[in-house]
Amino acid sequence: MTTPQQLLTTAIAAARAAGNLIETMAAAGIHSKSKGFRDVVTEADIAAQQLIVTSIRDRFPEHGFLAEEDDAGLSADAETIWIIDPIDGTSNYSRQIPIYCVSIAAAVKGEIVAGAVYDPNRDQLFAATKNGGATLNGKPIHVSHTDQLNSASISYDWGRGAAERTKMLAMLSTLLHQANTVRCVGSAALVTCWIAAGVVDTYINQNLSAWDWAAAGLILQEAGGTITDHSNQPLQISTKKMTALATNQQLHQQLLPYLKHLQ
């Protein structure tokens, strides 16, 4: 039987290799195209996903995949599936804003048991196994002890649609006056890992996919944090979009009432 640690070892190797690839491709010039409203994909997204899938299939040919970029050759019909975002923060990457990462998680029978998130700009590798704790470059990490909004660093992303942005603006119009700082980041996985490391305290998003949070969510939970939807329910591995609130746990209940603006 494959252990979570063995799955994590594979995820780490693939994440580092993909991170090196996307940096090499960026140095040669980034080529992007639209794949939807306010949504872009680059050649590096496609190449990095192919590298990750090939790397994992070489080790575990019977495993399945749930990945961001469309690929008819990938199926999630397996006991163990890999949840992959080859570049989380593609919009940032395409504009050479150095806030993006590679995200890889492994789930067994619907439970995420290993996750790796690699930030190639800072050479930071966040990793965790279920019940095994979370690390940054091999050293244990833990969420902050911030327990009051007036001391909190809050992060969020706008979303793409007009309705989403209008709701977020309404929520921020009240929350801004309570928080210490508010930041829009553009990479759900990376900012969730920053919460795990105590760098920021919370993250709010209205429209995430499983590949955006799977690895980082496990890392956050293993670092003492919490991630739920806006109704305070656990996130589910799915192809559907979902809301998300990630926190250091101590601020979770304080933030939930503000999310009524996003309903």
N, C-alpha and C positions, 0 to 999 in steps of 0.2 A: 504493500500500500504506500502511495506517495504521501509524504509528510508535508505539512504547511511550510516547513523550513526549506524543503527541496523545491517546492513551488516558488518560494520567495527568492531562492538563489537563481532560478531561471528568470524570474521577473527582473531582478536587479541587473543581470547580464544583458538582457534584451533592452532594458530602459537605458542603460549607459551606452550601448551600441547605437541605439536610435538617436540618443542625444548628440552623440558625436557626428552622426550622419547629418542631422538637420543643421548643425553648426557649419559643417563643411559645405553643405548646399547653400546656406545663407551667404557664405563668403564668396560663392561663385555667382550670386545674384538670385533673388527670390522672384519666382514666377507664380502669380496667383490668378484665380478666376472665381467668378460668382457661382455658388451652388444653391443660392436662395436669397431671400430678402435680407439685406445687411449681413450676409453670411458668405465667407470666402473659404476656398481650399487652395493649398499650394502643392506644387510637385513634391515638396518635402513631406507633406502629410501622407501622400500615397506611398512614397518610397519608404518612409519610416514604418508605416503600418505593415507593408510587405516584409520588411526586415524582421519585425517583431514576430509576425505570424510564422515565418519560415523558421526562425530561431526556436520558437516553442514547439512547432510541429516536428522538428528534428528530434526533440527530446520526448514529446508526448503526442504521437500521431493520432491517438484516439480522442483527444480533447476537442472541445468546441470553442467558438469565438463569438463575442458580441463586441463589435468594433464600430467606431464612428464613421469611417469612410466606407461607402457602399462597395461590396464585393460579393458577387453571386456565389463565389466559391467557399464562402464561410457559412457555417451553420452553428447555432447555439444548442443543437440537439445532442447533448452529452451530459454525463454526470458531473464532469468538471468542465467549466467554461472560463475562458480568459476574457476580461472586460478591458478594452484597450482604447485609449485616446492617444494617438501618435504625437499630436501637438495640441495640448490644452492651452488655448490662448492664441489661436491661429491669426486672429486679427492683429494682435500685438506683434507676432512673429512677422507677418506680412509687411508691417510698417517699421520693422527693426526696433521695436520697443522691447527691451530685454526682460519681459515678464511672461514666461510661458514655460511649459514643462512636458515631459513624457509621463503618461500615467498607465500603469498596468496592474490589474488585480486578478486574482484567481478565486473562483467560487466553486465549492463542492456541495452538491445537492441544495443549491440555492443560498448557501451561506458563504460570505466572503471570508476567506481564511488567510490570505496573504496579499500584500499590496506594496508596490514600489512607485514612488514619484521622483523623477529626476529633473533637476533644474540645471541645464548645461551651462547657463551663464555664470552661475556661482559655484558650479561643481558641488551641488548639494543633493544628496541622496537620502530621501525620507523612506523609511521602510517599517513594516510591521507584520507580525503574524497574529492570528487570533489567540488571545490570552498570553501572548509572548512579549507584550510591551512594544513601544515605538522608539525608533532611533533616527538620528540625523548624522550621517557619515559615521555610523557605528556607535554613537554615543546616545544614551537614553535622553528622551525629551519629555516635557510635561507642559500642559497648558498653564496659562497665567493664573494668578490668584485674584484677579480683578473681580470685584463683586458689586460694584456700583457703576451705573451707566455714565455718571459724570466723570469717571476715570477711564472709561472704555474707549478702545480704538475699534471702530465699527467699519466693516467693509461690505460692499455690495456690488452687484452688476445691474445695469439698466434693463437688459433684455432688448429685443429688436423691434417689437411692435409698438404702435402708438398707444394702445390701451395699457400695455405693460409699463411703459415709461410714464404715462400719466399717473398710474397707481403708485409707482415708486416715488414719484415726485411728491404726491400727497403724503405718503408715509414719511419721507425724509423731512417734509416741512414741520413735522412735529418732533421727530427723533433727533434732528440736528440740534435742537435747543437743549437736549438732555445729555447728549454724548460729548466726550472730550474731543475726539477726532473722527472724521468720516472719510473713507477712501473708496474710490472705484478702481478695481484692480485689473479685471479682464482675464483672469485665469482662475476658475473655480477650484481646481485641484491644488494649485500652488498656494492660494490664500488659505485654503482649509488646512494645509500642512503648516502654514505660518501660525495658525491658531494652535495647532498641536505643539508647536515649538515655543509658544508664549509670545510671539512677535506681535500679533494682533489678537483681538478677543472674540470677534464674531464675524459672521458672513451671512448675507441674505441674498437669495436668488429666487426668481419666480418660475424659471423654465429650464431646469437641468435635465440632462440625460444620464443614464446609469454610468456611462464611461467618464462623466465629469466628476463623479463623487465616489465611485466604488473603492478605489485604492486609498484616496485621501480620507474618506470617511472612516475606514478601518484604522488608519494611522491616528486620526483624531481621537477615536474612541479608546484606542490603546494608550493614548497620552493623557487620558482623563477627561476628554471632552465629550460633547454630544452633538449628533446630527439627526434632525427629523424633518418632516414636512411642516408646513405652516399650521397644520392642525395638531402638531406635536405627536404625529404617528411615525413609526419607523419607515425609512425609505425602502422601496422594493426594487429588486433587479427586474427591469422591464425595458421594453423599447419605447414606452410612453414617456412624455415629458412630465416633470414633477417639480413642485416647489421645494425649497430647502432652507433650513435655518441651522447653521453650524455655530457652536459656541464653546466656550471654556467650561460649560455646564453651569457655572454659578450665575451667569447672566441669562440663561435660557428662558426661565419663567418670566423674567422682567421684560424680555423683548417680545414675547408672544402677543401681548395685547396690541402692540403697534402694527402687527401684521394684518390686522382687520382691514386696514386701508388697501391691502393687496388682494382681498377676496373678490 
